[in-house]
């Protein structure tokens, strides 16, 4: 069992979306949420023989799956209400330009947002009320 579980980064994806879209969303979410987190810890994994370095999160990153957009909408609202560090990705964030994506996201009602994925980071115990109903992504 992995020892460093005090904190986790969970990314919960909508299992109805295409895998390439989910990978794009998870990349954006992971990068963005760590900009929001005040206590991210990263480790330098170096290889002496090659001089290569990888910089990875000290804490686990776990990918979970949701049945649909509504489950993700509920999860992000729970995160917001609980004051958790969260990030989200919706279909309004796809388009021809960043400016258009920002405008589309801002103008959409909550009901019209189709969630692709949600990320939440923090103390593992504090995240449990949000993450417990989701299963590992397969």
C-alpha positions in Angstrom: 0.0 0.0 0.0 1.3 3.5 -0.9 2.3 5.3 2.2 1.9 9.0 1.4 -1.9 9.3 1.4 -2.5 12.3 3.5 -3.5 14.3 0.5 -4.8 13.2 -2.9 -5.6 14.6 -6.3 -8.8 13.0 -7.6 -9.9 13.6 -11.2 -13.4 12.4 -11.8 -14.2 11.9 -15.5 -17.6 11.5 -17.3 -17.3 7.9 -18.6 -19.6 8.8 -21.5 -17.0 11.0 -23.2 -14.4 10.0 -25.7 -11.1 8.9 -24.3 -9.1 11.6 -26.2 -11.4 14.3 -24.8 -11.0 12.9 -21.3 -7.2 12.9 -21.6 -7.2 16.5 -22.7 -9.5 17.5 -19.9 -7.4 15.6 -17.2 -4.3 17.3 -18.4 -5.8 20.8 -18.2 -7.4 20.0 -14.8 -4.2 18.6 -13.2 -2.2 21.6 -14.3 -4.9 24.1 -13.3 -5.7 22.7 -9.9 -2.1 22.7 -8.8 -2.0 26.4 -9.6 -4.9 26.8 -7.2 -3.5 24.6 -4.5 -1.4 26.3 -1.8 0.3 23.2 -0.5 1.3 21.1 -3.5 4.4 19.0 -2.9 6.4 17.7 -5.8 9.4 15.5 -6.1 12.3 15.5 -8.5 12.8 12.0 -10.0 16.2 12.0 -11.6 18.2 9.4 -13.5 21.9 9.6 -13.0 22.9 7.7 -16.2 20.9 10.0 -18.5 20.6 13.3 -16.7 16.9 13.2 -17.2 14.5 14.7 -14.6 10.8 14.2 -14.0 8.8 16.4 -11.6 5.9 14.5 -10.1 3.3 15.0 -7.4 4.3 13.6 -4.0 0.7 12.6 -3.4 -1.4 10.1 -5.3 -3.3 11.1 -8.4 -6.4 8.9 -8.7 -8.8 8.8 -11.7 -12.4 8.0 -10.9 -15.4 7.8 -13.2 -18.9 9.3 -13.0 -21.9 8.0 -14.8 -22.8 11.3 -16.3 -22.5 15.1 -16.3 -25.1 15.5 -13.5 -23.0 13.5 -11.1 -20.0 15.8 -11.9 -22.2 18.9 -11.5 -23.2 17.7 -8.0 -19.6 16.8 -7.1 -18.3 20.3 -8.0 -21.2 22.0 -6.1 -20.3 19.9 -3.0 -16.6 20.9 -3.4 -17.6 24.6 -3.7 -19.9 24.4 -0.7 -17.2 22.6 1.4 -14.5 25.1 0.5 -12.4 22.4 -1.2 -9.8 23.1 -3.9 -11.5 22.1 -7.1 -11.3 22.6 -10.9 -13.8 21.6 -13.6 -13.9 21.1 -17.4 -17.0 21.5 -19.5 -17.9 21.4 -23.2 -18.0 25.2 -23.2 -14.2 25.0 -22.8 -13.9 23.5 -26.3 -13.9 25.8 -29.2 -11.9 27.9 -31.7 -10.4 30.4 -29.2 -9.7 30.8 -25.5 -11.7 34.0 -25.5 -14.8 32.2 -27.0 -14.5 29.4 -24.5 -14.3 31.9 -21.6 -17.4 33.7 -22.9 -19.4 30.5 -23.4 -18.5 29.2 -19.9 -19.4 32.5 -18.3 -22.8 32.8 -20.1 -24.0 29.3 -19.6 -26.4 28.4 -16.9 -25.4 25.6 -14.5 -28.0 23.3 -16.1 -26.5 23.9 -19.5 -23.0 23.1 -18.5 -22.0 19.6 -19.7 -19.3 18.4 -17.4 -16.4 16.4 -18.9 -14.4 16.1 -15.7 -13.8 17.5 -12.3 -10.6 17.6 -10.2 -10.4 18.0 -6.4 -7.3 18.2 -4.3 -6.7 18.2 -0.5 -6.7 16.2 2.6 -7.9 12.7 1.8 -10.5 12.6 4.6 -12.0 15.9 3.7 -12.4 14.7 0.1 -14.2 11.5 1.0 -17.7 13.0 1.1 -17.3 14.0 -2.6 -15.3 11.0 -3.9 -16.8 8.0 -2.1 -19.6 7.4 -4.6 -17.3 7.1 -7.6 -15.4 4.1 -8.8 -11.9 3.8 -10.3 -11.8 4.6 -14.0 -11.5 1.5 -16.2 
